[in-house]
């Protein structure tokens, strides 16, 4: 199982799943459903400029990403959280766009990992 540069720490993800492919596969499936729902809620919170809700959803997403070994997407959320603390919602659209991009890259890495598992 090789490392995918800065996108995912496969070794960490596998360790968090108890070194069990079936558990990791289940965690990934749950993450895909969960993250879709949370991203929709985050988009709504951004439209409503609800700072507290944005912080809460971002924090929950960060935890989910971290459980699966995310590196860059997780860091994008840390950056978003820190920026909100410092500048409020001033840069939220750019930060959300960066986070969303990094999450899509991470999602592809997870899908590739599932394919790798089947080989």
N, C-alpha and C positions, 0 to 999 in steps of 0.2 A: 504494500500500500504506500504509494509515494505522496509527498506533500505537493499541493497545488499552490505554488508561490505564496502570495499574500491574501489569497481568497479564502482558503479553508485550511484548518489544521486537522487533517484526517485522523491523525493519531489521537488527538484530543477528543474528537467526536466519537471515535470508536471506544475509547476509554470510558467516556461518560455513559456509553450504552452498555457498560459492563462487558466490553469485548465480545459483544454478541451482535452478529449481522442482523438477525431478525428484530432485535430491540432497536437497533439503529434505523432500520428501514421503517419501523413503526413510528419512531420519533420524527423522522423526515416527513412521513405522510401527515402526521398531526401538525407539524410545523407549516406545511404548505397550506392546509385549510385555515389554520389559525392566523398566519401572516396575511392572507388575503383579506380576512375579516378585519384585522387590525389596521391594515393600510387604508381600507375604506373609511373606517372610523377616524383615522388620522387625517385623511383628506377633508372630511367634514369638520373636524376640529379646527383645521387650518382655515377653512372658509369662514368659520364662525369666529376666528381669532380667539379661540378658547385656550389660553396659555396653560392652564392647569391640566386640561384634558390632553393637550399635545404632549406635555411633559410625562404624564402618566402612561400614555400609549407608547411613546418612544422608549420609556424605561422598560416596559413589558416586552417590546420587540427586541430590545438589546439583550435581555435575558434569554429569550428564545434563540436568538442568533448565537449567543455565547455558548449555549448548551450543545450546539451542533458544530462548534469549532470555527465560527465565522471570524474573520480577521478584519478585512476592510469595511464590510457592511456594518459591523459592530462599531468600528472606529468612526464611521460616518454619523452614527447615532450619538456617540459621545460628543462629537463636534457640534451636532445640532443641539444637544442638551446644554453644553457649555455656552454656546452662542445665545441661547434663549436667556440664560441666567445673566449674561453680560449685556446683551443688546435687545432683549425682548424679541419681538417677531420681525425685526428689521430685515433679516436675511433668510427668513423661513422658506420662501419659495425655492431659492437656490439650494439651500441645505436639504430640503425635502427631495428635490430633483437628484442631488448627489446621492442621498441615501437610497432612493428608489433605484437608481442605476446600479449601485453597489449590491443591493439586495437581488436584483435580477441576475447579476453575474454570479452571486453566491447560489441562487436557486439553480442555475445551470450547473454549477460545480456539484451540487447535491444530486441532481439528476444523473450527471456523469458518474458519480460515486455509486449510485444504485445500479447503473449499467455495468460498472467495473465489478461490482459484487456478483453479478450474474455470470461473469466470465469464468 
